[in-house]
């Protein structure tokens, strides 16, 4: 799943330059004072978070995704094909680079399998390896399996006001939600498209961010085509996913999400 965030004429007379600056400030100041605030009604907040939960999703999808990973030790770019059905079923297969071609991951419910074509071996990921990095990225195996929903597994309240037409919501995990976060702060557009998610640990320290960009219309649905994960304890590192192709609401045979299909 690569999603970047007029020079002044130096010969312009100083007085004209000052007038232009004053005009810009006069226009900008009222705009800067207008910050959007999230609704206070719980039902409205839940509806907004449900849109974030379902961003880029439909009953099914098919996509080609490029993943770029940068760490202190290496950089790599991987192109993958991906099929999904809701949040339960996902198949991901690497198509590039050639040395990794055919490596695949299958998620069915809370179960995860990896297939390695070089050894023709299918391995179920055991509980002890769920915290390990997936495909060398900043996502863990557990991130793929335990997809909690902000609208269902968290309590929520309006967050601080933000600029423009975006709003922010602070989400606190319920006691029975198996996540490592103390809270998640979400900034989203008025139409529900996520802009930024900030994940705080149980001590209240910012642990990682997930930013969204390059919003496009896909079959009538606005979708952020690029997503970047940045761990705050590893400055300069990131994992970015970018949709090269994305189809929503496609017909997918259930047999795609099987151990037999994992080896194809």
PAZAPA-4460 file (N, C-alpha, C; in steps of 0.05 Angstrom, whole numbers, plus 32768, in hexadecimal, padded with zeros to 4 digits):
% residues 264
    n_x    n_y    n_z   ca_x   ca_y   ca_z    c_x    c_y    c_z   seq   type   mol
   800C   7FF9   8000   8000   8000   8000   8011   800B   8000     1      X     A
   8051   8088   7FAE   805D   8093   7FC6   8055   80B0   7FC7     2      X     A
   8035   809B   7FF1   802E   80B0   7FF1   803B   80BD   7FFC     3      X     A
   8050   8138   7FD2   8059   8141   7FEC   8047   8157   7FF4     4      X     A
   8045   8147   8014   803A   815E   801F   804A   8175   8010     5      X     A
   806F   8288   7FA0   8077   8299   7F8B   8088   82AD   7F97     6      X     A
   809A   82A3   7F92   80AE   82B5   7F9F   80A6   82D2   7F9A     7      X     A
   80AE   82E2   7FAF   80A8   82FF   7FAD   80BD   830C   7F9B     8      X     A
   80B4   831F   7F8B   80C6   832F   7F7A   80D8   8340   7F8B     9      X     A
   80F2   833C   7F8B   8104   834C   7F9D   8105   8369   7F95    10      X     A
   80FC   8370   7F7C   80FD   838B   7F73   80E4   839B   7F7A    11      X     A
   80D0   838E   7F85   80B7   839B   7F8C   80BD   83B1   7FA1    12      X     A
   80B2   83C9   7F9D   80B7   83DF   7FB1   80AF   83D7   7FCD    13      X     A
   80BF   83DE   7FE1   80B9   83D7   7FFD   809D   83DE   8006    14      X     A
   8093   83F6   7FFF   8078   83FE   8008   8063   83EB   7FFD    15      X     A
   8066   83E4   7FE4   8052   83D2   7FD7   8054   83B7   7FE4    16      X     A
   806C   83AF   7FEB   8070   8395   7FF7   8063   8394   8013    17      X     A
   8065   83AA   8022   8059   83AB   803C   803B   83AB   803A    18      X     A
   8030   83B9   8026   8013   83B9   8023   8009   839E   801C    19      X     A
   8018   838F   800B   800F   8374   8004   8010   8362   801D    20      X     A
   8025   8365   802D   8027   8355   8046   800F   835B   8058    21      X     A
   8009   8374   805B   7FF2   837C   806C   7FD8   8371   8062    22      X     A
   7FD5   8371   8048   7FBC   8366   803C   7FBA   8348   8041    23      X     A
   7FD1   833A   803E   7FD1   831D   8043   7FCA   8317   8060    24      X     A
   7FD5   8327   8072   7FD0   8322   808F   7FB2   8327   8095    25      X     A
   7FA8   833C   8089   7F8C   8343   808E   7F79   832D   8084    26      X     A
   7F81   8320   806E   7F71   830A   8064   7F75   82F1   8074    27      X     A
   7F8E   82EC   807C   7F95   82D2   8089   7F8C   82D1   80A6    28      X     A
   7F8D   82E7   80B4   7F87   82E5   80D0   7F6B   82DB   80D7    29      X     A
   7F56   82E5   80C9   7F3C   82DB   80CF   7F3A   82BD   80C9    30      X     A
   7F47   82B4   80B3   7F46   8298   80AC   7F54   8287   80C2    31      X     A
   7F6B   8291   80CB   7F79   8282   80DF   7F6A   827F   80F9    32      X     A
   7F58   8292   80FE   7F48   8291   8116   7F31   827E   8115    33      X     A
   7F2B   8275   80FC   7F15   8263   80F9   7F1F   8246   80F9    34      X     A
   7F1E   8239   8110   7F26   821D   8113   7F0E   820B   8116    35      X     A
   7F0E   81F5   8108   7EF7   81E3   8109   7EF7   81D3   8123    36      X     A
   7EE0   81CE   812E   7EDD   81BE   8146   7ECC   81A6   8140    37      X     A
   7ED3   8190   814C   7EC3   8177   8148   7EA8   817A   8156    38      X     A
   7E94   816D   814B   7E79   816D   8158   7E7B   8160   8174    39      X     A
   7E69   8168   8185   7E69   815C   81A0   7E56   8145   81A3    40      X     A
   7E43   8142   8191   7E30   812C   8192   7E3E   8112   818E    41      X     A
   7E3C   80FE   81A1   7E4A   80E4   819E   7E43   80D6   8184    42      X     A
   7E2A   80D7   817C   7E23   80C9   8163   7E31   80D5   814B    43      X     A
   7E34   80F0   814B   7E42   80FD   8135   7E60   80F6   8135    44      X     A
   7E6C   80F5   814D   7E88   80ED   814F   7E8C   80D1   8146    45      X     A
   7E7A   80BF   814E   7E7C   80A3   8146   7E7A   80A0   8127    46      X     A
   7E68   80B0   811B   7E64   80AE   80FE   7E7E   80B7   80F0    47      X     A
   7E8B   80CD   80FA   7EA4   80D6   80EE   7EBA   80C1   80F1    48      X     A
   7EBC   80B4   8108   7ED1   80A0   810C   7ECB   8087   80FC    49      X     A
   7EB2   8081   80F7   7EAB   806A   80E6   7EB6   806F   80CA    50      X     A
   7EB5   8088   80C1   7EBF   808F   80A6   7EDD   808B   80A5    51      X     A
   7EEB   8092   80BB   7F08   808E   80BD   7F0E   8070   80BD    52      X     A
   7EFF   8060   80CC   7F03   8043   80CD   7F00   8037   80B1    53      X     A
   7EEE   8041   80A2   7EE8   8035   8088   7EF5   8044   8071    54      X     A
   7F07   8056   8076   7F14   8065   8061   7F23   8053   804E    55      X     A
   7F1D   8055   8034   7F2A   8045   8020   7F20   8028   8020    56      X     A
   7F0B   8022   802F   7F01   8007   8030   7EE5   8006   8023    57      X     A
   7EDE   7FEE   801C   7EC3   7FE8   8013   7EBE   7FCB   801A    58      X     A
   7EA9   7FC0   8010   7EA4   7FA3   8015   7EBC   7F93   800B    59      X     A
   7EC9   7F9C   7FF6   7EE0   7F8F   7FEC   7EF1   7FA3   7FDC    60      X     A
   7F0B   7F9C   7FD8   7F1C   7FAD   7FC8   7F32   7F9D   7FBC    61      X     A
   7F3D   7FA8   7FA6   7F55   7F9D   7F99   7F67   7FB4   7F94    62      X     A
   7F81   7FB1   7F99   7F94   7FC7   7F97   7FB0   7FBE   7F90    63      X     A
   7FBF   7FD1   7F84   7FDC   7FCE   7F82   7FE8   7FE4   7F93    64      X     A
   7FF9   7FDC   7FA5   8004   7FEF   7FBA   8022   7FEE   7FB9    65      X     A
   802F   8006   7FBB   804B   8007   7FBF   8051   800F   7FDC    66      X     A
   8062   8000   7FE8   806B   8005   8004   8088   800D   8004    67      X     A
   808D   8024   800F   80A9   802E   8012   80B0   802E   802F    68      X     A
   80C6   8022   8036   80CF   8021   8052   80EA   802D   8054    69      X     A
   80ED   803F   8068   8107   804C   806D   810E   8048   808B    70      X     A
   8124   803B   8091   812D   8039   80AC   814A   8043   80AE    71      X     A
   8156   8042   80C5   8171   804B   80C8   8185   8038   80BB    72      X     A
   817C   801F   80B4   818D   800B   80A9   8189   8006   808B    73      X     A
   8171   800B   8081   816B   8004   8065   8153   8014   805B    74      X     A
   8151   8014   8041   8139   801E   8033   8130   8008   801F    75      X     A
   8116   8004   801C   810D   7FF1   8009   80F2   7FFA   7FFE    76      X     A
   80EC   7FF2   7FE6   80D2   7FF7   7FD9   80C7   7FDD   7FCF    77      X     A
   80AE   7FD8   7FD6   80A0   7FBF   7FCF   8086   7FC6   7FC2    78      X     A
   8080   7FB8   7FAC   8066   7FBB   7F9F   8056   7FA2   7FA4    79      X     A
   803D   7FA5   7FAC   802C   7F8F   7FB5   8011   7F90   7FA7    80      X     A
   8005   7F79   7FA4   7FE9   7F77   7F9C   7FD9   7F70   7FB6    81      X     A
   7FC2   7F7C   7FB9   7FB3   7F78   7FD1   7F95   7F74   7FCC    82      X     A
   7F89   7F61   7FD9   7F6C   7F5C   7FD7   7F61   7F5D   7FF3    83      X     A
   7F49   7F69   7FF7   7F3D   7F6A   8011   7F1F   7F64   800F    84      X     A
   7F14   7F59   8025   7EF7   7F56   8028   7EF1   7F61   8044    85      X     A
   7EE5   7F78   8046   7EDF   7F84   8060   7EF9   7F88   8070    86      X     A
   7EF8   7F82   808A   7F10   7F84   809B   7F1A   7F69   80A2    87      X     A
   7F0C   7F54   809A   7F13   7F39   80A3   7F28   7F2B   8091    88      X     A
   7F26   7F2F   8077   7F36   7F20   8064   7F48   7F32   8054    89      X     A
   7F62   7F2B   8053   7F75   7F3A   8043   7F8A   7F27   8038    90      X     A
   7F90   7F2B   801E   7FA6   7F1C   8012   7FB9   7F31   8006    91      X     A
   7FD3   7F2F   800C   7FE7   7F41   8002   7FFD   7F30   7FF5    92      X     A
   8004   7F36   7FDC   8019   7F27   7FCE   802D   7F3B   7FC1    93      X     A
   8046   7F36   7FC6   805B   7F47   7FBB   8060   7F41   7F9E    94      X     A
   8062   7F55   7F8D   8068   7F51   7F71   8083   7F5D   7F69    95      X     A
   808D   7F70   7F78   80A8   7F7B   7F74   80B3   7F83   7F90    96      X     A
   80CE   7F80   7F94   80E3   7F78   7F81   80E2   7F5A   7F7B    97      X     A
   80F2   7F52   7F67   80F1   7F37   7F5D   80F9   7F23   7F73    98      X     A
   810C   7F2B   7F84   8115   7F18   7F99   8100   7F12   7FAE    99      X     A
   80EC   7F23   7FB0   80D6   7F1E   7FC3   80BC   7F16   7FB6   100      X     A
   80BC   7F14   7F9B   80A3   7F0E   7F8D   8097   7EF4   7F96   101      X     A
   807D   7EF5   7F9C   806E   7EDE   7FA5   806C   7EDC   7FC3   102      X     A
   807C   7EEB   7FD2   8078   7EEB   7FEF   805C   7EF6   7FF5   103      X     A
   804E   7EE9   8006   8032   7EF0   800A   802A   7EEE   8028   104      X     A
   8015   7EFE   802F   800A   7EFE   804A   7FEC   7EFB   8047   105      X     A
   7FE0   7EE9   8057   7FC3   7EE5   8057   7FB9   7EEA   8073   106      X     A
   7FA5   7EFB   8075   7F97   7F00   808E   7F7A   7EF7   808C   107      X     A
   7F72   7EE6   809E   7F56   7EDE   809F   7F4E   7EE0   80BD   108      X     A
   7F3C   7EF3   80C2   7F35   7EF8   80DE   7F4E   7F01   80EE   109      X     A
   7F54   7EF3   8103   7F6C   7EFA   8113   7F83   7EE7   810E   110      X     A
   7F82   7ED8   80F8   7F97   7EC6   80F1   7FA8   7ED2   80DA   111      X     A
   7FC2   7ECC   80DB   7FD4   7ED8   80C7   7FE8   7EC2   80BE   112      X     A
   7FEB   7EC0   80A4   7FFE   7EAE   8098   8011   7EBC   8085   113      X     A
   802A   7EB3   8083   803D   7EBD   806F   8045   7EA6   805D   114      X     A
   8049   7EAC   8044   8052   7E98   8031   806D   7EA1   8025   115      X     A
   8081   7E8F   8025   809B   7E95   801A   80A0   7E83   8002   116      X     A
   80A0   7E8D   7FEA   80A2   7E7D   7FD2   80BD   7E6F   7FCF   117      X     A
   80D3   7E7B   7FDA   80ED   7E70   7FD7   80EF   7E54   7FE4   118      X     A
   80E0   7E51   7FFA   80E0   7E37   8008   80C5   7E29   8005   119      X     A
   80B3   7E35   7FF6   8098   7E2A   7FF2   808B   7E23   800D   120      X     A
   808D   7E36   8020   8085   7E31   803B   8070   7E45   8044   121      X     A
   805A   7E3B   8050   8045   7E4C   805C   8048   7E4A   807A   122      X     A
   8049   7E61   8087   804D   7E62   80A4   8037   7E73   80B1   123      X     A
   802A   7E68   80C5   8017   7E78   80D4   8027   7E88   80E8   124      X     A
   8022   7EA1   80EA   8031   7EB3   80FC   8028   7EAD   8119   125      X     A
   803A   7EA3   812A   8032   7E9D   8146   802F   7EB6   8157   126      X     A
   8022   7EB2   816D   801D   7EC9   817F   8037   7ED7   8187   127      X     A
   804D   7EC8   818A   8066   7ED4   8193   8073   7EE6   817E   128      X     A
   806A   7EE4   8165   8076   7EF4   8150   8063   7F0B   8146   129      X     A
   804D   7F0E   8153   8039   7F22   814A   8044   7F3F   814D   130      X     A
   8057   7F43   815F   8062   7F5E   8163   8078   7F64   814F   131      X     A
   8080   7F50   813F   8095   7F54   812C   808D   7F65   8115   132      X     A
   80A0   7F71   8108   809B   7F83   80F1   8091   7F73   80D9   133      X     A
   807C   7F7E   80CC   8071   7F71   80B4   8080   7F7B   809C   134      X     A
   808D   7F68   808E   809B   7F6E   8075   80B0   7F84   8079   135      X     A
   80BC   7F85   8091   80D1   7F99   8096   80C7   7FB6   8099   136      X     A
   80AC   7FB9   809C   80A1   7FD4   809E   809E   7FDC   80BB   137      X     A
   8091   7FF3   80BF   808B   7FFC   80DA   806F   7FF3   80E4   138      X     A
   8063   7FE1   80D5   804B   7FD4   80DE   8053   7FB9   80EA   139      X     A
   8045   7FB1   80FF   804A   7F96   810A   8035   7F82   80FF   140      X     A
   803B   7F69   8102   8027   7F54   80FB   800D   7F59   810A   141      X     A
   800F   7F62   8123   7FF8   7F66   8133   7FE7   7F7D   8128   142      X     A
   7FF4   7F91   811C   7FE5   7FA7   8110   7FD3   7F9D   80FA   143      X     A
   7FDC   7F89   80EB   7FCC   7F7E   80D5   7FB3   7F6F   80DF   144      X     A
   7FB7   7F61   80F6   7FA1   7F4F   8100   7F8D   7F5D   8111   145      X     A
   7F96   7F6C   8125   7F84   7F78   8138   7F7C   7F94   812E   146      X     A
   7F6B   7F95   811B   7F62   7FAF   8110   7F4A   7FBA   8121   147      X     A
   7F51   7FC8   8135   7F3C   7FD4   8146   7F2F   7FEB   8137   148      X     A
   7F16   7FF1   813F   7F07   8006   8132   7F04   801D   8146   149      X     A
   7F0C   8035   813E   7F0A   804C   814F   7EED   8051   8158   150      X     A
   7EDA   804C   8146   7EBE   8052   814C   7EB1   803E   815F   151      X     A
   7EBE   8027   8163   7EB2   8012   8174   7EC3   800B   818C   152      X     A
   7EDE   800B   8189   7EEF   8001   819E   7EFB   8017   81AF   153      X     A
   7EF3   8030   81AA   7EFD   8047   81B9   7EE6   8058   81C3   154      X     A
   7EEB   8066   81D9   7EDA   807C   81E1   7EE6   8095   81D4   155      X     A
   7ED6   80AA   81CF   7EE0   80C0   81BF   7ED3   80DB   81C9   156      X     A
   7EE2   80F0   81C3   7ED9   810B   81CB   7EE5   811E   81B7   157      X     A
   7ED8   8136   81B4   7EE4   814A   81A2   7F00   8151   81AA   158      X     A
   7F12   8154   8196   7F2D   815C   819B   7F31   817A   8198   159      X     A
   7F4A   8183   819A   7F4F   81A0   8197   7F47   81AA   817B   160      X     A
   7F40   81C3   8179   7F39   81CF   815F   7F51   81CE   814C   161      X     A
   7F4C   81C9   8133   7F61   81C9   811F   7F59   81DC   8108   162      X     A
   7F6D   81E4   80F8   7F67   81F7   80E3   7F58   81EB   80CB   163      X     A
   7F4B   81FC   80BC   7F3C   81F3   80A4   7F22   81E5   80AB   164      X     A
   7F1A   81D3   8099   7F01   81C6   809D   7F04   81AB   80AB   165      X     A
   7F1D   81A4   80B4   7F22   818B   80C1   7F1A   818D   80DF   166      X     A
   7F15   8176   80EB   7F0F   8175   8108   7F20   8160   8115   167      X     A
   7F23   8161   812F   7F33   814D   813D   7F22   813F   8153   168      X     A
   7F28   8126   8157   7F1A   8116   816B   7F2E   8106   817B   169      X     A
   7F2B   8106   8195   7F3D   80F7   81A7   7F2F   80DC   81AE   170      X     A
   7F3D   80C6   81A8   7F32   80AB   81AD   7F43   809D   81C3   171      X     A
   7F35   8092   81D6   7F41   8083   81EC   7F38   8066   81EB   172      X     A
   7F4A   8052   81EA   7F41   8037   81E7   7F31   802D   81FF   173      X     A
   7F1D   801E   81F9   7F0D   8012   820F   7F1F   7FFD   821D   174      X     A
   7F17   7FF5   8235   7F27   7FE4   8246   7F2D   7FC9   8238   175      X     A
   7F1A   7FBF   8228   7F1E   7FA5   821C   7F29   7FA6   81FF   176      X     A
   7F33   7FBE   81F7   7F3E   7FC1   81DC   7F5C   7FBA   81DD   177      X     A
   7F64   7FA5   81CE   7F80   7F9D   81CF   7F93   7FAD   81BE   178      X     A
   7F98   7FC6   81C6   7FAA   7FD7   81B8   7FBF   7FE3   81CB   179      X     A
   7FD7   7FEA   81C1   7FEC   7FF4   81D3   7FEA   8012   81D8   180      X     A
   7FD4   801F   81CE   7FD3   803C   81CF   7FC4   8047   81E7   181      X     A
   7FCD   805D   81F2   7FBE   806A   8207   7FA8   807B   81FC   182      X     A
   7FAD   8086   81E4   7F98   8095   81D6   7FA0   8099   81B9   183      X     A
   7F8D   809F   81A8   7F92   80A5   818C   7F84   80BF   8186   184      X     A
   7F92   80D2   817B   7F86   80EC   8173   7F83   80EC   8154   185      X     A
   7F6B   80F1   814B   7F65   80EF   812E   7F5E   810B   8123   186      X     A
   7F6A   8112   810E   7F62   812A   80FF   7F57   8121   80E4   187      X     A
   7F3E   812A   80DE   7F31   8121   80C5   7F23   8139   80B8   188      X     A
   7F1F   8136   809E   7F11   814A   808F   7EF3   8148   8095   189      X     A
   7EE4   815C   808D   7EC8   815C   8092   7EB9   8145   8085   190      X     A
   7EC4   813A   806F   7EB8   8124   8061   7EC1   8109   806C   191      X     A
   7ED0   8109   8082   7ED8   80F0   808F   7EF3   80E5   8086   192      X     A
   7F00   80F1   8072   7F19   80E8   8069   7F2F   80EE   807E   193      X     A
   7F3E   80DA   8088   7F52   80E0   809D   7F69   80F1   8092   194      X     A
   7F74   8102   80A3   7F8B   8112   809C   7FA3   8109   80AC   195      X     A
   7F9F   8104   80C6   7FB5   80FD   80D8   7FAA   80ED   80F0   196      X     A
   7FB8   80D8   80F7   7FB3   80C9   8110   7FCC   80C9   8120   197      X     A
   7FCA   80D2   8139   7FE1   80D3   814B   7FDC   80BE   8162   198      X     A
   7FF0   80AC   8166   7FED   8097   8179   7FFF   809C   8191   199      X     A
   7FF3   809D   81A9   8001   80A3   81C2   8002   8089   81D2   200      X     A
   8019   8085   81E0   801C   806E   81F1   800D   8072   820B   201      X     A
   800F   805E   821C   8000   805F   8235   800A   8074   8248   202      X     A
   8022   807E   8243   802D   8093   8254   8027   80AF   8248   203      X     A
   8018   80B0   8232   8011   80C9   8226   8025   80D4   8213   204      X     A
   803A   80C5   820C   804E   80CF   81F9   8046   80C7   81DC   205      X     A
   804A   80D9   81CA   8044   80D4   81AE   8057   80BE   81A4   206      X     A
   804C   80A8   8199   805C   8091   8191   805F   808F   8173   207      X     A
   804A   8094   8164   804C   8094   8147   8035   80A3   813A   208      X     A
   8039   80AB   8122   8024   80B9   8113   801E   80AA   80F9   209      X     A
   8005   80AD   80F0   7FFC   80A2   80D6   7FEF   80B9   80C7   210      X     A
   7FFC   80C2   80B2   7FF2   80D9   80A2   7FE7   80CF   8087   211      X     A
   7FD4   80DE   807D   7FC6   80D7   8064   7FC8   80EE   8050   212      X     A
   7FCB   80E7   8037   7FCD   80FD   8022   7FC4   80F2   8007   213      X     A
   7FC4   8104   7FF4   7FBD   80FE   7FD8   7FA1   80F2   7FD7   214      X     A
   7F8D   8102   7FDF   7F71   80F8   7FDF   7F66   80F9   7FC3   215      X     A
   7F5B   80E3   7FBA   7F4F   80E1   7F9F   7F33   80D5   7FA0   216      X     A
   7F24   80D9   7F8B   7F09   80CD   7F89   7F0C   80B2   7F7C   217      X     A
   7F04   809D   7F8B   7F05   8082   7F81   7EE8   8077   7F81   218      X     A
   7EDC   8077   7F69   7EC1   806E   7F66   7EAD   807D   7F77   219      X     A
   7EB2   8097   7F7A   7E9F   80A8   7F8A   7EA7   80A9   7FA8   220      X     A
   7EBD   809C   7FB0   7EC5   809C   7FCC   7EE0   80AB   7FCE   221      X     A
   7EE3   80BF   7FDF   7EFD   80CC   7FE2   7F0F   80BA   7FF2   222      X     A
   7F27   80B5   7FE8   7F3A   80A3   7FF4   7F55   80B0   7FF5   223      X     A
   7F63   80AE   800C   7F7F   80B7   800E   7F90   80A1   8002   224      X     A
   7F9E   80A8   7FEC   7FAD   8093   7FDE   7FC9   808F   7FE9   225      X     A
   7FD1   809E   7FFD   7FEB   809B   8009   7FE9   809D   8028   226      X     A
   7FF7   808B   8036   7FF7   808A   8053   8013   8086   805D   227      X     A
   801B   8095   8070   8037   8094   807A   8037   808F   8099   228      X     A
   8045   807B   80A2   8049   8075   80BE   8064   807F   80C6   229      X     A
   8066   808E   80DC   807F   8098   80E6   8082   8092   8104   230      X     A
   8095   8082   810C   8099   807C   8128   80A9   8093   8135   231      X     A
   809F   809E   814A   80AC   80B6   8156   80C6   80AF   8165   232      X     A
   80CA   8096   816C   80E3   808E   8179   80F9   8088   8165   233      X     A
   80F3   808A   814B   8107   8085   8136   8105   809B   8122   234      X     A
   8110   80B3   8128   810E   80CA   8117   811A   80C4   80FB   235      X     A
   810B   80CD   80E7   8114   80C9   80CB   810A   80AF   80BF   236      X     A
   8100   809C   80CF   80F6   8083   80C4   80D8   8085   80BD   237      X     A
   80D0   8076   80A9   80B3   8076   80A2   80AD   805D   8091   238      X     A
   8093   8057   8090   8088   8044   807C   8072   8052   806E   239      X     A
   8072   8053   8054   805D   8060   8044   8050   804C   8031   240      X     A
   8036   804D   8031   8027   803D   801E   8019   804F   800A   241      X     A
   801A   8048   7FF1   800D   8058   7FDC   7FFE   8045   7FC9   242      X     A
   7FE4   804B   7FC6   7FD4   803C   7FB3   7FDD   8045   7F96   243      X     A
   7FE6   8031   7F87   7FEB   8036   7F6A   7FD2   8032   7F5A   244      X     A
   7FC2   801E   7F63   7FA8   8019   7F57   7F95   8010   7F6E   245      X     A
   7F7C   8018   7F6D   7F69   8011   7F82   7F4D   800E   7F76   246      X     A
   7F40   7FF7   7F7A   7F25   7FF3   7F72   7F15   7FEB   7F8B   247      X     A
   7EFE   7FF8   7F8F   7EED   7FF2   7FA6   7ED4   7FE4   7F9D   248      X     A
   7EC9   7FD3   7FAE   7EB0   7FC5   7FA8   7EB2   7FB1   7F92   249      X     A
   7ECA   7FA4   7F8F   7ECE   7F91   7F7A   7EC5   7F75   7F83   250      X     A
   7EBF   7F64   7F70   7EB7   7F48   7F76   7ED0   7F37   7F7A   251      X     A
   7ED3   7F2A   7F91   7EEA   7F1A   7F97   7EE0   7EFF   7FA1   252      X     A
   7EEA   7EE9   7F95   7EE3   7ECE   7F9E   7EEE   7EC9   7FBA   253      X     A
   7EDF   7EBD   7FCB   7EE8   7EB7   7FE6   7F00   7EA5   7FE6   254      X     A
   7F04   7E96   7FD1   7F1B   7E84   7FCF   7F35   7E93   7FCF   255      X     A
   7F34   7EAD   7FC8   7F4C   7EBD   7FC8   7F59   7EBE   7FE4   256      X     A
   7F48   7EBD   7FF8   7F52   7EBF   8014   7F55   7EA3   8020   257      X     A
   7F66   7E93   8013   7F6A   7E77   801C   7F88   7E71   801B   258      X     A
   7F90   7E5C   802A   7FAC   7E54   802A   7FB5   7E4A   800E   259      X     A
   7FA2   7E3F   7FFF   7FA9   7E36   7FE4   7FB0   7E4E   7FD2   260      X     A
   7FA0   7E63   7FD5   7FA5   7E7B   7FC5   7FBE   7E8A   7FCD   261      X     A
   7FC6   7E86   7FE6   7FDE   7E94   7FF1   7FF7   7E8C   7FE1   262      X     A
   7FF8   7E75   7FD5   800F   7E6B   7FC7   800F   7E72   7FA9   263      X     A
   7FFA   7E7D   7F9F   7FF8   7E82   7F82   800A   7E98   7F79   264      X     A
***
